[in-house]
Amino acid sequence: MTKIVKICAVALFLAFVSATAWADDDAETIQLFKNAGQSGSFFSKSYGYAVFPTIGKAGLGIGGAHGDGHVYEKGKVIGETSMTQLSIGLQAGGEAYSEIIFFQDKRSLDEFTAGNFEFGAGVSAIAITASAGAEAGTSGSNAGASGGKKDAATAGAYHKGVAVFTIAKGGLMADASVSGQKFKFNRTGK
């Protein structure tokens, strides 16, 4: 049991270190997604979005991921958010990726900002900024991204008011499962 706890602690530490080492600002990440094919059109048709410039993920049997970001409503920051994930299964390595969650309407944004929000998702990523794909939502949505910072391409649609896109930044991970992502939200003063 102590071996499992140690592995989990190391995985979480690596996830937090990865997120810090790859930290970008929101503006750079938002511009990346605006230039990334179909995800660019979501900015004009979404009610709001949550952007995570860098999520660090690491694991060896037991893994973890973490990233901090901001939530935007109609283009203005309304609060801070964080994503945390623990996973158990066949996985080894570490990676960093950017993630954006679009909210189609006020209802979907309100659900996210109501407190603790979580959804199950399946994300697969190919190592070293080659490509990433995602399925996410309260019961599932899908999106994908491929390419590096300058040539990312994406495809996706809303599912139950939520659409998720990811872009791999770097790393090497045998499995990039993100099922069980949990989000926290703290509103900033208006």
Secondary structure, 3 states (H helix, E strand, C coil): CHHHHHHHHHHHHHHHHHHHHCCCCHHHHHHHHHCCCCHHHHHHHCCEEEEEEEEEEEEEEEEEEEEEEEEEECCEEEEEEEEEEEEEEEEEEEEEEEEEEEECCHHHHHHHHCCCEEECCEEEEECCCCEEEEECCCCCCEEEEECCCCCCEEEEECECCEEEEEEEEEEEECCCCCCCEEEEEEECCC
